[in-house]
Amino acid sequence: MAELTMVKALNLALHEMMREDPNVLVMGEDVGQDEGVFRVTEGLLRDFGRDRVFDTPLAEAAIVGTAVGLCFRGFRPCCEMQFDGFSYQAFHHVEGHMRRFRNRTRGRFTCPMVIRMPYGGGIRAIEHHSEAPEATYAHLAGLKVVLCSGPRNARALLRSALKSPDPVIFFEPKALYRAFREEVPDQPEELPIGKGVVARAGSDVTIISYGASLRTALEAAEELADDHNVDAEVLDLLSVAPLDSELIQASVRKTGRAVVVHEAPRHCGVGGEIVARIVEESLLYLEAPIKRVTGYDTIIPFFANERNYVPDTAKIVNATMETVRF
């Protein structure tokens, strides 16, 4: 069992799926000869050739529009948006076509494609390179929206996404690409899309997170245990469409308290949907108001100032202690 970074685990999934399914294609800006801006597509052009791995013009609308057409010729395209902030150039294809074909054809056709997007802050990048737009895509019926949080689940979820009969938006937290290594099994494994996991068991409070914020939530849970004797359960949702409401309700009903963490802006964020579902289904189990720890309702600032924007362990610990002490 090798220890891999997230970049290497994603690369492994792409290699595996391209070997297993000759209809899987990889396309995007600089994914071939330059092997991707983050090197996720390293070696694919060498191993599978230009008929299956091809560089595109700097035209996101053309990338996604072409991929939609390829789906109806029997292919399974995997598109890369260099950064999620560029994906809006293709939004009309995602909203108007990609997500609608199952409904439009009453199930006769689907659109089995994946759009991979590096997302989130933490790398001191410039404008359009650090957004977290998962709520925008989660709002569109017909899309699955996945957010990996570590090397092992990144590999397993990307495999599942590339096998899905329906389109998947696959968010990759760029701050975690090379942040740590994790054991990844030699044998291929997959995770069901729409099912979260308990990343850390606990009994006093539930911290709900996903993607880039998951690792910070786990660090906060350890600090809560060591410094405050608070046993926090941490949930990793892994996808926000579908959302694993059963997992959330079961944990909150056990602990009676909840904190939701994500780095996207608070207003109309995924956290608001999570809070609404808890109130609708588990209100009488709550012993304190639910707290949200999120990014601010501003454009993410540049460079060092992003540290004040992205949720950190101190913000999570403080919000959790307010909940516990209520």
C-alpha positions in Angstrom: 0.0 0.0 0.0 1.7 3.2 -1.2 1.6 6.5 0.5 0.5 9.1 -2.0 -0.3 12.8 -2.2 -3.7 13.8 -3.5 -2.2 14.7 -6.9 -0.7 11.3 -7.3 -3.9 9.6 -6.1 -6.0 11.5 -8.6 -3.4 10.6 -11.3 -3.6 7.0 -10.3 -7.4 7.0 -10.7 -7.2 8.6 -14.2 -4.6 6.0 -15.3 -6.7 3.1 -13.9 -9.9 4.3 -15.5 -8.3 5.0 -18.9 -6.9 1.5 -18.9 -10.2 -0.1 -17.8 -12.5 1.9 -20.1 -11.3 2.9 -23.6 -14.1 5.4 -23.8 -12.7 7.6 -21.0 -11.1 10.7 -22.5 -9.1 13.5 -20.8 -9.3 17.0 -22.2 -8.5 20.5 -21.1 -6.0 23.3 -21.2 -2.4 22.0 -20.9 -3.5 18.6 -19.7 -1.4 16.8 -22.4 2.1 18.0 -23.2 2.5 20.1 -20.0 0.7 17.4 -17.9 -1.7 19.9 -16.1 -0.9 23.0 -14.2 -0.8 20.9 -11.0 0.5 17.8 -12.8 -2.6 15.7 -12.1 -2.5 14.5 -15.7 1.1 13.5 -15.6 2.0 10.7 -18.0 -1.4 10.4 -19.5 -0.5 11.7 -23.0 2.6 9.4 -23.0 0.6 6.3 -22.0 -2.6 6.8 -23.9 -1.8 9.1 -26.9 -3.4 12.1 -28.5 -6.6 10.4 -29.4 -7.5 10.1 -25.7 -5.6 12.9 -24.1 -5.8 16.3 -25.8 -5.0 19.9 -25.1 -7.8 22.3 -25.9 -7.8 26.0 -26.7 -8.2 28.5 -23.8 -12.0 28.2 -24.2 -13.9 26.6 -21.3 -17.2 26.8 -23.2 -15.7 24.9 -26.1 -14.2 22.3 -23.7 -17.5 21.5 -22.0 -19.6 21.9 -25.1 -17.4 19.4 -27.0 -17.5 17.0 -24.1 -21.3 17.1 -24.0 -21.3 16.1 -27.7 -18.8 13.3 -27.1 -21.1 11.8 -24.5 -23.6 11.0 -27.2 -21.0 9.2 -29.2 -20.4 6.8 -26.4 -17.4 8.5 -24.7 -16.9 9.4 -21.1 -15.0 12.7 -21.1 -13.1 14.0 -18.1 -12.7 17.8 -18.5 -10.2 19.8 -16.5 -10.9 23.4 -15.6 -7.5 24.8 -14.7 -9.2 26.7 -11.8 -12.8 26.7 -10.7 -13.0 30.5 -11.2 -12.7 29.9 -15.0 -15.6 27.5 -15.1 -18.3 30.1 -15.4 -17.2 30.6 -19.0 -18.8 27.2 -19.6 -21.7 27.6 -17.2 -24.4 27.8 -20.0 -23.4 24.3 -21.2 -23.5 22.9 -17.7 -26.8 24.5 -16.8 -28.6 24.4 -20.2 -27.4 21.0 -21.5 -25.1 18.9 -19.4 -27.4 18.5 -16.4 -30.7 18.3 -18.4 -30.3 15.5 -20.8 -31.7 12.7 -18.6 -34.8 14.8 -18.0 -35.0 16.3 -21.5 -35.0 12.8 -23.1 -37.1 11.2 -20.3 -34.2 8.9 -19.4 -33.3 7.8 -23.0 -29.9 9.6 -22.8 -27.6 10.6 -20.0 -24.5 12.7 -20.0 -21.7 10.6 -18.4 -19.0 13.2 -18.0 -16.8 14.7 -15.3 -15.6 18.3 -14.8 -12.6 18.4 -12.5 -12.0 21.7 -10.8 -9.2 22.7 -8.4 -10.9 24.9 -5.9 -10.5 27.0 -2.7 -7.9 29.2 -1.1 -4.6 28.5 0.7 -2.1 28.9 -2.1 -1.8 32.7 -2.2 -3.2 33.0 -5.7 -4.6 35.8 -7.7 -8.2 36.6 -8.6 -10.4 33.8 -10.1 -7.9 31.2 -8.7 -9.3 30.7 -5.1 -13.1 30.6 -5.2 -15.3 27.9 -3.6 -18.4 27.8 -5.8 -19.8 24.4 -4.7 -23.2 25.9 -3.7 -23.6 27.3 -7.2 -23.4 23.9 -8.7 -25.1 22.0 -6.0 -28.2 24.1 -6.7 -28.5 22.7 -10.2 -30.7 19.6 -10.3 -29.2 16.8 -12.4 -25.6 17.3 -11.2 -23.6 15.4 -8.7 -21.2 17.6 -6.8 -18.2 15.8 -5.1 -15.5 17.3 -2.9 -12.6 15.1 -2.0 -10.7 15.7 1.2 -7.7 13.4 1.1 -5.7 11.1 -1.3 -7.5 7.9 -0.6 -11.0 9.2 -1.0 -9.9 11.4 -4.0 -8.9 8.3 -5.9 -12.0 6.3 -4.9 -14.4 9.1 -5.6 -12.9 10.0 -9.0 -13.2 6.4 -10.1 -16.9 6.5 -9.1 -17.4 9.8 -10.8 -15.9 8.4 -14.1 -18.3 5.5 -13.9 -21.4 7.6 -13.1 -24.1 7.6 -15.8 -24.8 11.3 -14.9 -22.6 14.3 -14.9 -20.3 15.0 -12.0 -18.7 18.3 -10.9 -15.5 17.1 -9.1 -13.9 19.7 -6.8 -10.3 19.2 -5.8 -9.0 21.3 -2.9 -5.8 22.7 -4.3 -4.4 23.5 -0.9 -4.4 19.8 -0.1 -2.9 18.6 -3.4 0.5 18.1 -1.8 -0.2 18.9 1.8 0.1 15.4 3.2 0.4 11.7 2.1 -1.9 8.9 2.9 -1.9 5.2 2.3 -3.8 4.3 -0.8 -4.6 0.6 -1.5 -2.9 -1.2 -4.3 -6.2 -2.6 -5.5 -8.8 -0.1 -7.0 -11.5 1.0 -4.7 -14.6 3.2 -5.1 -16.8 5.2 -2.8 -20.5 5.7 -3.4 -21.3 9.3 -4.4 -23.8 10.8 -1.9 -22.6 9.0 1.2 -20.4 10.8 3.8 -18.3 9.2 6.5 -17.5 9.8 10.1 -13.9 11.0 10.0 -13.6 11.2 13.8 -16.0 9.6 16.2 -17.2 11.7 19.2 -20.0 12.3 21.6 -20.2 16.0 22.7 -20.7 17.9 19.4 -20.9 17.3 15.7 -18.6 19.2 13.3 -19.8 18.9 9.8 -17.4 19.7 6.9 -16.1 18.6 3.6 -13.3 19.2 1.1 -10.5 21.7 2.0 -12.0 22.4 5.4 -12.1 18.8 6.6 -8.5 18.7 7.6 -8.8 21.9 9.6 -11.9 20.6 11.3 -10.0 17.4 12.3 -7.2 19.5 13.7 -9.7 21.6 15.7 -11.3 18.4 17.1 -7.9 17.3 18.4 -7.4 20.7 20.0 -10.8 20.6 21.6 -10.0 17.2 23.1 -6.6 18.1 24.4 -7.3 21.6 25.7 -11.0 21.6 26.5 -12.0 17.9 27.1 -14.6 18.2 24.4 -15.1 15.0 22.3 -16.1 16.2 18.8 -17.4 14.0 16.1 -16.3 15.1 12.6 -18.3 14.3 9.5 -16.8 14.4 6.0 -19.7 14.8 3.6 -17.6 14.0 0.5 -20.4 15.3 -1.7 -22.9 18.1 -1.4 -25.3 16.9 -4.1 -26.5 14.4 -3.1 -26.2 15.4 0.6 -26.0 12.6 3.1 -28.8 13.8 5.4 -29.1 10.5 7.2 -25.5 10.7 8.4 -25.9 14.3 9.5 -29.2 13.6 11.4 -27.8 10.4 13.1 -24.7 12.3 14.4 -26.6 15.4 15.6 -29.2 13.3 17.3 -26.4 11.6 19.2 -24.5 14.7 20.2 -27.3 17.4 20.4 -25.0 20.1 19.0 -23.6 21.0 15.6 -21.1 23.2 13.9 -20.9 23.5 10.1 -17.6 24.5 8.5 -16.8 25.5 4.9 -14.6 28.1 3.3 -17.2 29.3 0.8 -19.2 32.5 1.7 -21.8 32.1 4.3 -24.8 33.6 2.4 -26.7 30.9 0.6 -23.8 28.5 1.3 -24.1 24.7 1.7 -24.0 25.3 5.5 -27.4 27.0 5.3 -28.9 23.9 3.7 -27.3 21.7 6.3 -28.7 23.8 9.1 -32.1 23.8 7.5 -32.2 20.1 7.3 -31.1 19.6 10.9 -33.9 22.0 12.0 -36.5 20.3 9.9 -35.6 16.8 11.0 -33.8 16.9 14.3 -34.8 20.2 16.0 -36.0 18.5 19.2 -32.7 16.8 19.7 -30.7 20.1 19.7 -29.4 21.4 23.0 -27.8 24.6 21.5 -28.1 26.8 18.4 -26.1 25.6 15.4 -23.0 27.5 14.5 -21.5 28.1 11.1 -17.8 28.8 10.5 -17.4 29.9 6.9 -15.7 32.3 4.6 -17.0 35.9 4.5 -19.6 37.3 2.1 -16.8 39.0 0.1 -14.5 38.0 -2.7 -11.7 36.0 -1.3 -8.7 38.4 -0.7 -5.3 38.1 -2.3 -2.2 36.5 -0.9 -1.6 36.7 2.9 -5.0 38.2 3.6 -6.7 35.0 2.6 -5.6 33.6 6.0 -8.1 35.9 7.6 -10.8 34.6 5.3 -10.4 30.8 5.3 -11.7 29.1 8.4 -8.9 28.1 10.7 -8.7 25.9 13.9 -9.1 28.9 16.2 -12.4 29.9 14.6 -13.7 26.4 14.7 -12.7 25.9 18.3 -14.3 29.1 19.4 -17.6 28.4 17.7 -17.6 24.9 19.1 -17.0 26.0 22.6 -19.8 28.6 22.3 -22.1 25.7 21.3 -20.9 23.4 24.1 -21.2 26.1 26.8 -24.7 27.3 25.7 
